[in-house]
Amino acid sequence: MLAVACSAVTIFIFIYFQWWGMLPLGGACVFAALMVICKRAQESEERKANPPAPEGDFITGRVQKNDKENN
């Protein structure tokens, strides 16, 4: 939300104050980068806690279960 707010403010600041518009533009870039980094970290932690079930595809066929899982 902060990245979007900075982006919206940037237009008006560029119109009225010229190069001062680079400040909120930089803020938008920083907040967008932080959002992507945090989202990837969250997805990684969720995948570690709850890994997806193994699946095959049309080339390799069904995934064979390990012997340890069958016992």
PyMOL Python script that loads the backbone (N, CA, C, O; Angstrom):
from pymol import cmd

cmd.read_pdbstr("""\
ATOM      1  N   MET A   1       0.823  -1.188   0.000  1.00  0.00           N
ATOM      2  CA  MET A   1       0.000   0.000   0.000  1.00  0.00           C
ATOM      3  C   MET A   1       0.873   1.260   0.000  1.00  0.00           C
ATOM      4  O   MET A   1       0.534   2.272  -0.614  1.00  0.00           O
ATOM      5  N   LEU A   2       1.992   1.170   0.697  1.00  0.00           N
ATOM      6  CA  LEU A   2       2.879   2.331   0.741  1.00  0.00           C
ATOM      7  C   LEU A   2       3.501   2.608  -0.627  1.00  0.00           C
ATOM      8  O   LEU A   2       3.693   3.765  -0.999  1.00  0.00           O
ATOM      9  N   ALA A   3       3.816   1.549  -1.378  1.00  0.00           N
ATOM     10  CA  ALA A   3       4.380   1.738  -2.711  1.00  0.00           C
ATOM     11  C   ALA A   3       3.373   2.409  -3.636  1.00  0.00           C
ATOM     12  O   ALA A   3       3.734   3.272  -4.436  1.00  0.00           O
ATOM     13  N   VAL A   4       2.121   2.014  -3.526  1.00  0.00           N
ATOM     14  CA  VAL A   4       1.069   2.622  -4.359  1.00  0.00           C
ATOM     15  C   VAL A   4       0.850   4.076  -3.963  1.00  0.00           C
ATOM     16  O   VAL A   4       0.680   4.936  -4.827  1.00  0.00           O
ATOM     17  N   ALA A   5       0.853   4.357  -2.663  1.00  0.00           N
ATOM     18  CA  ALA A   5       0.666   5.737  -2.203  1.00  0.00           C
ATOM     19  C   ALA A   5       1.817   6.629  -2.677  1.00  0.00           C
ATOM     20  O   ALA A   5       1.593   7.756  -3.118  1.00  0.00           O
ATOM     21  N   CYS A   6       3.039   6.123  -2.583  1.00  0.00           N
ATOM     22  CA  CYS A   6       4.182   6.907  -3.061  1.00  0.00           C
ATOM     23  C   CYS A   6       4.091   7.144  -4.565  1.00  0.00           C
ATOM     24  O   CYS A   6       4.416   8.231  -5.044  1.00  0.00           O
ATOM     25  N   SER A   7       3.655   6.141  -5.301  1.00  0.00           N
ATOM     26  CA  SER A   7       3.518   6.294  -6.754  1.00  0.00           C
ATOM     27  C   SER A   7       2.477   7.348  -7.100  1.00  0.00           C
ATOM     28  O   SER A   7       2.686   8.153  -8.007  1.00  0.00           O
ATOM     29  N   ALA A   8       1.364   7.347  -6.388  1.00  0.00           N
ATOM     30  CA  ALA A   8       0.308   8.325  -6.662  1.00  0.00           C
ATOM     31  C   ALA A   8       0.766   9.743  -6.343  1.00  0.00           C
ATOM     32  O   ALA A   8       0.449  10.671  -7.087  1.00  0.00           O
ATOM     33  N   VAL A   9       1.486   9.923  -5.279  1.00  0.00           N
ATOM     34  CA  VAL A   9       1.968  11.246  -4.874  1.00  0.00           C
ATOM     35  C   VAL A   9       3.059  11.738  -5.820  1.00  0.00           C
ATOM     36  O   VAL A   9       3.198  12.942  -6.035  1.00  0.00           O
ATOM     37  N   THR A  10       3.825  10.820  -6.380  1.00  0.00           N
ATOM     38  CA  THR A  10       4.949  11.186  -7.255  1.00  0.00           C
ATOM     39  C   THR A  10       4.499  12.048  -8.432  1.00  0.00           C
ATOM     40  O   THR A  10       5.179  13.013  -8.781  1.00  0.00           O
ATOM     41  N   ILE A  11       3.381  11.719  -9.039  1.00  0.00           N
ATOM     42  CA  ILE A  11       2.907  12.463 -10.207  1.00  0.00           C
ATOM     43  C   ILE A  11       2.699  13.933  -9.871  1.00  0.00           C
ATOM     44  O   ILE A  11       3.161  14.816 -10.593  1.00  0.00           O
ATOM     45  N   PHE A  12       2.007  14.184  -8.780  1.00  0.00           N
ATOM     46  CA  PHE A  12       1.716  15.566  -8.397  1.00  0.00           C
ATOM     47  C   PHE A  12       2.976  16.325  -7.973  1.00  0.00           C
ATOM     48  O   PHE A  12       3.115  17.514  -8.260  1.00  0.00           O
ATOM     49  N   ILE A  13       3.875  15.643  -7.302  1.00  0.00           N
ATOM     50  CA  ILE A  13       5.108  16.310  -6.884  1.00  0.00           C
ATOM     51  C   ILE A  13       5.966  16.641  -8.095  1.00  0.00           C
ATOM     52  O   ILE A  13       6.577  17.710  -8.136  1.00  0.00           O
ATOM     53  N   PHE A  14       6.027  15.761  -9.075  1.00  0.00           N
ATOM     54  CA  PHE A  14       6.760  16.072 -10.309  1.00  0.00           C
ATOM     55  C   PHE A  14       6.157  17.273 -11.029  1.00  0.00           C
ATOM     56  O   PHE A  14       6.893  18.096 -11.574  1.00  0.00           O
ATOM     57  N   ILE A  15       4.840  17.387 -11.040  1.00  0.00           N
ATOM     58  CA  ILE A  15       4.188  18.500 -11.736  1.00  0.00           C
ATOM     59  C   ILE A  15       4.517  19.831 -11.070  1.00  0.00           C
ATOM     60  O   ILE A  15       4.861  20.797 -11.751  1.00  0.00           O
ATOM     61  N   TYR A  16       4.415  19.886  -9.747  1.00  0.00           N
ATOM     62  CA  TYR A  16       4.559  21.158  -9.040  1.00  0.00           C
ATOM     63  C   TYR A  16       5.975  21.453  -8.561  1.00  0.00           C
ATOM     64  O   TYR A  16       6.369  22.618  -8.499  1.00  0.00           O
ATOM     65  N   PHE A  17       6.745  20.429  -8.221  1.00  0.00           N
ATOM     66  CA  PHE A  17       8.071  20.656  -7.631  1.00  0.00           C
ATOM     67  C   PHE A  17       9.203  20.023  -8.425  1.00  0.00           C
ATOM     68  O   PHE A  17      10.311  19.910  -7.902  1.00  0.00           O
ATOM     69  N   GLN A  18       8.980  19.619  -9.628  1.00  0.00           N
ATOM     70  CA  GLN A  18       9.930  19.016 -10.556  1.00  0.00           C
ATOM     71  C   GLN A  18      10.728  17.864  -9.929  1.00  0.00           C
ATOM     72  O   GLN A  18      10.157  16.813  -9.636  1.00  0.00           O
ATOM     73  N   TRP A  19      12.019  18.044  -9.723  1.00  0.00           N
ATOM     74  CA  TRP A  19      12.898  16.947  -9.336  1.00  0.00           C
ATOM     75  C   TRP A  19      12.669  16.434  -7.915  1.00  0.00           C
ATOM     76  O   TRP A  19      13.203  15.385  -7.555  1.00  0.00           O
ATOM     77  N   TRP A  20      11.899  17.139  -7.109  1.00  0.00           N
ATOM     78  CA  TRP A  20      11.590  16.611  -5.785  1.00  0.00           C
ATOM     79  C   TRP A  20      10.709  15.368  -5.880  1.00  0.00           C
ATOM     80  O   TRP A  20      10.544  14.642  -4.900  1.00  0.00           O
ATOM     81  N   GLY A  21      10.158  15.133  -7.031  1.00  0.00           N
ATOM     82  CA  GLY A  21       9.354  13.930  -7.246  1.00  0.00           C
ATOM     83  C   GLY A  21      10.158  12.648  -7.210  1.00  0.00           C
ATOM     84  O   GLY A  21       9.596  11.556  -7.127  1.00  0.00           O
ATOM     85  N   MET A  22      11.472  12.779  -7.272  1.00  0.00           N
ATOM     86  CA  MET A  22      12.320  11.590  -7.196  1.00  0.00           C
ATOM     87  C   MET A  22      12.289  10.960  -5.795  1.00  0.00           C
ATOM     88  O   MET A  22      12.517   9.759  -5.657  1.00  0.00           O
ATOM     89  N   LEU A  23      12.015  11.746  -4.777  1.00  0.00           N
ATOM     90  CA  LEU A  23      11.964  11.199  -3.410  1.00  0.00           C
ATOM     91  C   LEU A  23      10.839  10.172  -3.248  1.00  0.00           C
ATOM     92  O   LEU A  23      11.115   9.045  -2.837  1.00  0.00           O
ATOM     93  N   PRO A  24       9.584  10.513  -3.552  1.00  0.00           N
ATOM     94  CA  PRO A  24       8.554   9.486  -3.408  1.00  0.00           C
ATOM     95  C   PRO A  24       8.704   8.355  -4.426  1.00  0.00           C
ATOM     96  O   PRO A  24       8.281   7.229  -4.164  1.00  0.00           O
ATOM     97  N   LEU A  25       9.300   8.644  -5.581  1.00  0.00           N
ATOM     98  CA  LEU A  25       9.546   7.584  -6.557  1.00  0.00           C
ATOM     99  C   LEU A  25      10.542   6.573  -6.001  1.00  0.00           C
ATOM    100  O   LEU A  25      10.368   5.364  -6.158  1.00  0.00           O
ATOM    101  N   GLY A  26      11.578   7.074  -5.356  1.00  0.00           N
ATOM    102  CA  GLY A  26      12.537   6.182  -4.701  1.00  0.00           C
ATOM    103  C   GLY A  26      11.895   5.400  -3.570  1.00  0.00           C
ATOM    104  O   GLY A  26      12.173   4.216  -3.379  1.00  0.00           O
ATOM    105  N   GLY A  27      11.019   6.085  -2.811  1.00  0.00           N
ATOM    106  CA  GLY A  27      10.290   5.398  -1.749  1.00  0.00           C
ATOM    107  C   GLY A  27       9.412   4.287  -2.292  1.00  0.00           C
ATOM    108  O   GLY A  27       9.322   3.212  -1.698  1.00  0.00           O
ATOM    109  N   ALA A  28       8.763   4.544  -3.422  1.00  0.00           N
ATOM    110  CA  ALA A  28       7.913   3.518  -4.038  1.00  0.00           C
ATOM    111  C   ALA A  28       8.750   2.314  -4.443  1.00  0.00           C
ATOM    112  O   ALA A  28       8.327   1.172  -4.256  1.00  0.00           O
ATOM    113  N   CYS A  29       9.927   2.558  -4.993  1.00  0.00           N
ATOM    114  CA  CYS A  29      10.808   1.455  -5.387  1.00  0.00           C
ATOM    115  C   CYS A  29      11.267   0.649  -4.174  1.00  0.00           C
ATOM    116  O   CYS A  29      11.301  -0.581  -4.211  1.00  0.00           O
ATOM    117  N   VAL A  30      11.616   1.345  -3.112  1.00  0.00           N
ATOM    118  CA  VAL A  30      12.069   0.664  -1.895  1.00  0.00           C
ATOM    119  C   VAL A  30      10.942  -0.167  -1.291  1.00  0.00           C
ATOM    120  O   VAL A  30      11.154  -1.327  -0.935  1.00  0.00           O
ATOM    121  N   PHE A  31       9.759   0.404  -1.172  1.00  0.00           N
ATOM    122  CA  PHE A  31       8.634  -0.330  -0.590  1.00  0.00           C
ATOM    123  C   PHE A  31       8.218  -1.508  -1.466  1.00  0.00           C
ATOM    124  O   PHE A  31       7.832  -2.555  -0.945  1.00  0.00           O
ATOM    125  N   ALA A  32       8.289  -1.355  -2.778  1.00  0.00           N
ATOM    126  CA  ALA A  32       7.958  -2.465  -3.673  1.00  0.00           C
ATOM    127  C   ALA A  32       8.984  -3.595  -3.523  1.00  0.00           C
ATOM    128  O   ALA A  32       8.614  -4.769  -3.505  1.00  0.00           O
ATOM    129  N   ALA A  33      10.256  -3.248  -3.417  1.00  0.00           N
ATOM    130  CA  ALA A  33      11.295  -4.263  -3.232  1.00  0.00           C
ATOM    131  C   ALA A  33      11.120  -4.988  -1.894  1.00  0.00           C
ATOM    132  O   ALA A  33      11.254  -6.210  -1.825  1.00  0.00           O
ATOM    133  N   LEU A  34      10.823  -4.241  -0.842  1.00  0.00           N
ATOM    134  CA  LEU A  34      10.583  -4.860   0.462  1.00  0.00           C
ATOM    135  C   LEU A  34       9.378  -5.787   0.428  1.00  0.00           C
ATOM    136  O   LEU A  34       9.387  -6.846   1.056  1.00  0.00           O
ATOM    137  N   MET A  35       8.343  -5.393  -0.301  1.00  0.00           N
ATOM    138  CA  MET A  35       7.157  -6.232  -0.416  1.00  0.00           C
ATOM    139  C   MET A  35       7.506  -7.564  -1.087  1.00  0.00           C
ATOM    140  O   MET A  35       7.078  -8.621  -0.625  1.00  0.00           O
ATOM    141  N   VAL A  36       8.274  -7.516  -2.163  1.00  0.00           N
ATOM    142  CA  VAL A  36       8.645  -8.734  -2.880  1.00  0.00           C
ATOM    143  C   VAL A  36       9.526  -9.624  -2.008  1.00  0.00           C
ATOM    144  O   VAL A  36       9.325 -10.838  -1.965  1.00  0.00           O
ATOM    145  N   ILE A  37      10.490  -9.042  -1.319  1.00  0.00           N
ATOM    146  CA  ILE A  37      11.386  -9.812  -0.458  1.00  0.00           C
ATOM    147  C   ILE A  37      10.613 -10.491   0.663  1.00  0.00           C
ATOM    148  O   ILE A  37      10.821 -11.674   0.933  1.00  0.00           O
ATOM    149  N   CYS A  38       9.724  -9.753   1.317  1.00  0.00           N
ATOM    150  CA  CYS A  38       8.948 -10.321   2.423  1.00  0.00           C
ATOM    151  C   CYS A  38       7.984 -11.396   1.943  1.00  0.00           C
ATOM    152  O   CYS A  38       7.785 -12.399   2.628  1.00  0.00           O
ATOM    153  N   LYS A  39       7.390 -11.199   0.783  1.00  0.00           N
ATOM    154  CA  LYS A  39       6.451 -12.186   0.247  1.00  0.00           C
ATOM    155  C   LYS A  39       7.176 -13.479  -0.094  1.00  0.00           C
ATOM    156  O   LYS A  39       6.663 -14.561   0.194  1.00  0.00           O
ATOM    157  N   ARG A  40       8.362 -13.394  -0.703  1.00  0.00           N
ATOM    158  CA  ARG A  40       9.135 -14.601  -1.019  1.00  0.00           C
ATOM    159  C   ARG A  40       9.557 -15.330   0.249  1.00  0.00           C
ATOM    160  O   ARG A  40       9.527 -16.560   0.296  1.00  0.00           O
ATOM    161  N   ALA A  41       9.946 -14.590   1.269  1.00  0.00           N
ATOM    162  CA  ALA A  41      10.337 -15.218   2.535  1.00  0.00           C
ATOM    163  C   ALA A  41       9.141 -15.922   3.178  1.00  0.00           C
ATOM    164  O   ALA A  41       9.279 -17.021   3.715  1.00  0.00           O
ATOM    165  N   GLN A  42       7.978 -15.293   3.122  1.00  0.00           N
ATOM    166  CA  GLN A  42       6.772 -15.893   3.686  1.00  0.00           C
ATOM    167  C   GLN A  42       6.414 -17.173   2.939  1.00  0.00           C
ATOM    168  O   GLN A  42       6.105 -18.182   3.572  1.00  0.00           O
ATOM    169  N   GLU A  43       6.448 -17.154   1.621  1.00  0.00           N
ATOM    170  CA  GLU A  43       6.130 -18.347   0.838  1.00  0.00           C
ATOM    171  C   GLU A  43       7.130 -19.461   1.097  1.00  0.00           C
ATOM    172  O   GLU A  43       6.752 -20.632   1.140  1.00  0.00           O
ATOM    173  N   SER A  44       8.394 -19.118   1.268  1.00  0.00           N
ATOM    174  CA  SER A  44       9.416 -20.118   1.559  1.00  0.00           C
ATOM    175  C   SER A  44       9.155 -20.783   2.904  1.00  0.00           C
ATOM    176  O   SER A  44       9.253 -22.004   3.021  1.00  0.00           O
ATOM    177  N   GLU A  45       8.828 -19.995   3.910  1.00  0.00           N
ATOM    178  CA  GLU A  45       8.526 -20.550   5.235  1.00  0.00           C
ATOM    179  C   GLU A  45       7.272 -21.429   5.188  1.00  0.00           C
ATOM    180  O   GLU A  45       7.236 -22.483   5.822  1.00  0.00           O
ATOM    181  N   GLU A  46       6.258 -21.011   4.455  1.00  0.00           N
ATOM    182  CA  GLU A  46       5.032 -21.803   4.347  1.00  0.00           C
ATOM    183  C   GLU A  46       5.295 -23.121   3.623  1.00  0.00           C
ATOM    184  O   GLU A  46       4.726 -24.149   3.989  1.00  0.00           O
ATOM    185  N   ARG A  47       6.160 -23.104   2.589  1.00  0.00           N
ATOM    186  CA  ARG A  47       6.494 -24.330   1.870  1.00  0.00           C
ATOM    187  C   ARG A  47       7.282 -25.291   2.757  1.00  0.00           C
ATOM    188  O   ARG A  47       7.114 -26.507   2.656  1.00  0.00           O
ATOM    189  N   LYS A  48       8.150 -24.748   3.637  1.00  0.00           N
ATOM    190  CA  LYS A  48       8.900 -25.609   4.550  1.00  0.00           C
ATOM    191  C   LYS A  48       7.972 -26.262   5.559  1.00  0.00           C
ATOM    192  O   LYS A  48       8.132 -27.439   5.882  1.00  0.00           O
ATOM    193  N   ALA A  49       7.006 -25.510   6.055  1.00  0.00           N
ATOM    194  CA  ALA A  49       6.081 -26.036   7.059  1.00  0.00           C
ATOM    195  C   ALA A  49       5.080 -27.015   6.463  1.00  0.00           C
ATOM    196  O   ALA A  49       4.677 -27.969   7.129  1.00  0.00           O
ATOM    197  N   ASN A  50       4.675 -26.792   5.219  1.00  0.00           N
ATOM    198  CA  ASN A  50       3.658 -27.629   4.595  1.00  0.00           C
ATOM    199  C   ASN A  50       4.024 -27.851   3.133  1.00  0.00           C
ATOM    200  O   ASN A  50       3.500 -27.159   2.260  1.00  0.00           O
ATOM    201  N   PRO A  51       4.923 -28.811   2.844  1.00  0.00           N
ATOM    202  CA  PRO A  51       5.354 -29.013   1.458  1.00  0.00           C
ATOM    203  C   PRO A  51       4.208 -29.557   0.604  1.00  0.00           C
ATOM    204  O   PRO A  51       3.348 -30.281   1.105  1.00  0.00           O
ATOM    205  N   PRO A  52       4.196 -29.213  -0.673  1.00  0.00           N
ATOM    206  CA  PRO A  52       3.147 -29.723  -1.547  1.00  0.00           C
ATOM    207  C   PRO A  52       3.308 -31.223  -1.771  1.00  0.00           C
ATOM    208  O   PRO A  52       4.411 -31.760  -1.672  1.00  0.00           O
ATOM    209  N   ALA A  53       2.208 -31.887  -2.072  1.00  0.00           N
ATOM    210  CA  ALA A  53       2.237 -33.322  -2.323  1.00  0.00           C
ATOM    211  C   ALA A  53       2.981 -33.602  -3.632  1.00  0.00           C
ATOM    212  O   ALA A  53       2.864 -32.828  -4.582  1.00  0.00           O
ATOM    213  N   PRO A  54       3.744 -34.697  -3.695  1.00  0.00           N
ATOM    214  CA  PRO A  54       4.437 -35.014  -4.939  1.00  0.00           C
ATOM    215  C   PRO A  54       3.447 -35.396  -6.029  1.00  0.00           C
ATOM    216  O   PRO A  54       2.470 -36.108  -5.791  1.00  0.00           O
ATOM    217  N   GLU A  55       3.722 -34.911  -7.213  1.00  0.00           N
ATOM    218  CA  GLU A  55       2.858 -35.214  -8.345  1.00  0.00           C
ATOM    219  C   GLU A  55       3.725 -35.556  -9.537  1.00  0.00           C
ATOM    220  O   GLU A  55       4.844 -35.062  -9.671  1.00  0.00           O
ATOM    221  N   GLY A  56       3.206 -36.392 -10.386  1.00  0.00           N
ATOM    222  CA  GLY A  56       3.905 -36.721 -11.617  1.00  0.00           C
ATOM    223  C   GLY A  56       3.385 -35.853 -12.742  1.00  0.00           C
ATOM    224  O   GLY A  56       2.545 -34.977 -12.536  1.00  0.00           O
ATOM    225  N   ASP A  57       3.897 -36.110 -13.936  1.00  0.00           N
ATOM    226  CA  ASP A  57       3.392 -35.403 -15.095  1.00  0.00           C
ATOM    227  C   ASP A  57       3.175 -36.398 -16.224  1.00  0.00           C
ATOM    228  O   ASP A  57       3.334 -37.602 -16.021  1.00  0.00           O
ATOM    229  N   PHE A  58       2.822 -35.929 -17.381  1.00  0.00           N
ATOM    230  CA  PHE A  58       2.487 -36.826 -18.473  1.00  0.00           C
ATOM    231  C   PHE A  58       3.703 -37.542 -19.048  1.00  0.00           C
ATOM    232  O   PHE A  58       3.543 -38.516 -19.784  1.00  0.00           O
ATOM    233  N   ILE A  59       4.907 -37.090 -18.735  1.00  0.00           N
ATOM    234  CA  ILE A  59       6.111 -37.743 -19.245  1.00  0.00           C
ATOM    235  C   ILE A  59       6.609 -38.798 -18.267  1.00  0.00           C
ATOM    236  O   ILE A  59       6.863 -39.935 -18.664  1.00  0.00           O
ATOM    237  N   THR A  60       6.750 -38.440 -17.002  1.00  0.00           N
ATOM    238  CA  THR A  60       7.321 -39.360 -16.018  1.00  0.00           C
ATOM    239  C   THR A  60       6.283 -40.260 -15.366  1.00  0.00           C
ATOM    240  O   THR A  60       6.651 -41.265 -14.758  1.00  0.00           O
ATOM    241  N   GLY A  61       5.019 -39.940 -15.469  1.00  0.00           N
ATOM    242  CA  GLY A  61       3.980 -40.757 -14.855  1.00  0.00           C
ATOM    243  C   GLY A  61       3.823 -40.462 -13.378  1.00  0.00           C
ATOM    244  O   GLY A  61       4.241 -39.415 -12.883  1.00  0.00           O
ATOM    245  N   ARG A  62       3.204 -41.416 -12.682  1.00  0.00           N
ATOM    246  CA  ARG A  62       2.957 -41.217 -11.251  1.00  0.00           C
ATOM    247  C   ARG A  62       4.254 -41.255 -10.465  1.00  0.00           C
ATOM    248  O   ARG A  62       5.205 -41.935 -10.852  1.00  0.00           O
ATOM    249  N   VAL A  63       4.288 -40.538  -9.381  1.00  0.00           N
ATOM    250  CA  VAL A  63       5.443 -40.531  -8.499  1.00  0.00           C
ATOM    251  C   VAL A  63       5.359 -41.747  -7.597  1.00  0.00           C
ATOM    252  O   VAL A  63       4.325 -42.011  -6.982  1.00  0.00           O
ATOM    253  N   GLN A  64       6.461 -42.485  -7.523  1.00  0.00           N
ATOM    254  CA  GLN A  64       6.513 -43.668  -6.680  1.00  0.00           C
ATOM    255  C   GLN A  64       6.812 -43.265  -5.246  1.00  0.00           C
ATOM    256  O   GLN A  64       7.672 -42.419  -5.004  1.00  0.00           O
ATOM    257  N   LYS A  65       6.113 -43.860  -4.299  1.00  0.00           N
ATOM    258  CA  LYS A  65       6.360 -43.559  -2.895  1.00  0.00           C
ATOM    259  C   LYS A  65       7.600 -44.298  -2.430  1.00  0.00           C
ATOM    260  O   LYS A  65       7.940 -45.361  -2.951  1.00  0.00           O
ATOM    261  N   ASN A  66       8.273 -43.721  -1.440  1.00  0.00           N
ATOM    262  CA  ASN A  66       9.451 -44.368  -0.849  1.00  0.00           C
ATOM    263  C   ASN A  66       9.032 -45.575  -0.046  1.00  0.00           C
ATOM    264  O   ASN A  66       7.893 -45.666   0.412  1.00  0.00           O
ATOM    265  N   ASP A  67       9.973 -46.518   0.127  1.00  0.00           N
ATOM    266  CA  ASP A  67       9.687 -47.707   0.924  1.00  0.00           C
ATOM    267  C   ASP A  67       9.402 -47.353   2.371  1.00  0.00           C
ATOM    268  O   ASP A  67       8.599 -48.027   3.015  1.00  0.00           O
ATOM    269  N   LYS A  68      10.038 -46.311   2.902  1.00  0.00           N
ATOM    270  CA  LYS A  68       9.804 -45.896   4.278  1.00  0.00           C
ATOM    271  C   LYS A  68       8.378 -45.438   4.487  1.00  0.00           C
ATOM    272  O   LYS A  68       7.808 -45.656   5.556  1.00  0.00           O
ATOM    273  N   GLU A  69       7.789 -44.804   3.476  1.00  0.00           N
ATOM    274  CA  GLU A  69       6.417 -44.331   3.595  1.00  0.00           C
ATOM    275  C   GLU A  69       5.410 -45.465   3.498  1.00  0.00           C
ATOM    276  O   GLU A  69       4.318 -45.369   4.057  1.00  0.00           O
ATOM    277  N   ASN A  70       5.760 -46.538   2.797  1.00  0.00           N
ATOM    278  CA  ASN A  70       4.843 -47.677   2.622  1.00  0.00           C
ATOM    279  C   ASN A  70       4.758 -48.526   3.872  1.00  0.00           C
ATOM    280  O   ASN A  70       3.741 -49.189   4.074  1.00  0.00           O
ATOM    281  N   ASN A  71       5.769 -48.542   4.719  1.00  0.00           N
ATOM    282  CA  ASN A  71       5.782 -49.400   5.904  1.00  0.00           C
ATOM    283  C   ASN A  71       5.001 -48.823   7.014  1.00  0.00           C
ATOM    284  O   ASN A  71       4.912 -49.424   8.084  1.00  0.00           O
TER     285      ASN A  71
END
""", "prot")
cmd.dss("prot")
cmd.show_as("cartoon", "prot")
cmd.util.cbc("prot")
cmd.orient("prot")
